Amino acid sequence: MFFLIIQLFKIEYKEDVLLALTSCDIKKGSTFEGYNLDKALQRDFPLFTGLIKSEDERERYSLLITAVVEKKAKAKELIDILKEADIDVEKEEILRLILLPVESVVDNEIHWERKT
């Protein structure tokens, strides 16, 4: 079992990445919005964070996507699906993909009995 972490640098690819995840049957996960650290350190945070006026400001934002996958092959499948959509993450700095080996501490086969 692996913990999949995707740091999406170019948020304009958000829908493409989420659709690719669904195509790989990776449906249970989480997304977190944030700032690219290098861009955040270059200038102060804007007064109105909801207004992204320029390309430079858009580059400051990132998206973190996490999920659990059973096999490493799912990550390769995800990259292949993105390539089919003309999104080559190995040539462009669109995202960073990380897999960490993990173990579950809760067995999904355990069914808790409710005391009444």
C-alpha positions in Angstrom: 0.0 0.0 0.0 1.3 3.5 -0.9 0.4 7.0 0.1 0.2 9.1 -3.2 1.1 12.8 -2.9 0.7 15.1 -5.9 1.9 18.6 -5.6 0.3 20.4 -8.6 2.2 23.5 -9.5 0.1 24.6 -12.4 -3.4 24.8 -11.1 -4.9 25.1 -14.6 -4.3 21.4 -14.9 -6.5 20.6 -11.9 -9.5 19.1 -13.7 -7.2 17.1 -16.0 -5.4 15.6 -13.0 -8.6 14.8 -11.1 -10.1 13.2 -14.2 -6.9 11.1 -14.7 -7.1 10.0 -11.1 -10.7 8.9 -11.6 -9.7 7.1 -14.8 -7.1 5.1 -12.7 -9.9 4.2 -10.3 -8.3 6.4 -7.6 -11.4 8.0 -6.2 -10.9 8.4 -2.4 -8.5 11.2 -1.7 -8.2 14.7 -0.5 -7.2 18.1 -2.0 -5.6 21.0 -0.2 -5.1 24.5 -1.6 -1.9 26.3 -0.8 0.9 28.5 -2.0 4.1 27.5 -3.8 6.7 28.2 -1.2 9.2 29.8 -3.6 6.7 32.2 -5.0 5.3 33.0 -1.5 8.7 34.0 -0.3 9.3 36.3 -3.3 6.6 38.7 -2.3 4.0 39.5 0.3 0.6 37.8 0.3 -2.0 39.8 -1.7 -4.6 41.8 0.2 -7.5 40.0 -1.6 -6.5 36.4 -2.0 -9.5 35.6 -4.2 -8.4 37.9 -7.0 -5.7 36.4 -9.2 -4.8 39.1 -11.6 -1.7 38.0 -13.5 0.1 34.8 -14.6 2.8 35.5 -12.0 0.2 35.6 -9.2 -1.4 32.4 -10.5 2.0 30.6 -10.2 1.9 31.3 -6.5 -1.0 28.9 -5.9 -0.7 25.1 -5.8 -2.9 22.2 -5.0 -1.9 19.2 -2.9 -3.7 15.9 -3.8 -3.4 12.9 -1.5 -4.8 9.3 -1.9 -3.9 5.8 -0.9 -3.2 3.3 -3.7 -2.5 -0.4 -3.5 0.3 -0.7 -6.1 3.0 1.5 -7.6 1.6 0.7 -11.0 -1.3 3.1 -10.3 1.2 6.0 -10.4 2.6 4.8 -13.7 -1.0 4.4 -15.0 -1.7 8.0 -13.9 1.3 9.4 -15.8 0.4 7.4 -18.9 -3.2 8.8 -18.9 -1.9 12.3 -18.5 0.5 11.8 -21.5 -2.5 10.5 -23.6 -4.1 13.9 -22.8 -0.9 15.7 -24.1 0.2 16.5 -20.5 3.8 15.3 -20.2 4.6 15.7 -16.5 8.1 14.2 -17.1 9.1 17.0 -19.4 7.3 20.0 -17.9 7.2 21.1 -14.3 3.5 20.7 -13.9 3.4 18.6 -10.8 5.5 16.5 -8.4 4.3 12.9 -7.7 5.5 11.0 -4.6 4.7 7.5 -3.4 5.4 6.6 0.2 5.1 3.0 1.4 2.5 2.8 4.2 0.6 0.4 6.4 -2.9 0.7 7.5 -3.5 0.8 11.2 -7.2 0.1 10.8 -8.3 -3.1 9.2 -11.3 -2.3 6.9 -12.6 -5.9 7.6 -13.3 -5.1 11.2 -17.0 -4.3 11.9 -17.6 -2.6 15.1 -20.7 -3.6 17.1 -22.9 -0.8 18.4 -23.9 -1.2 22.0 -27.5 -0.4 22.6 
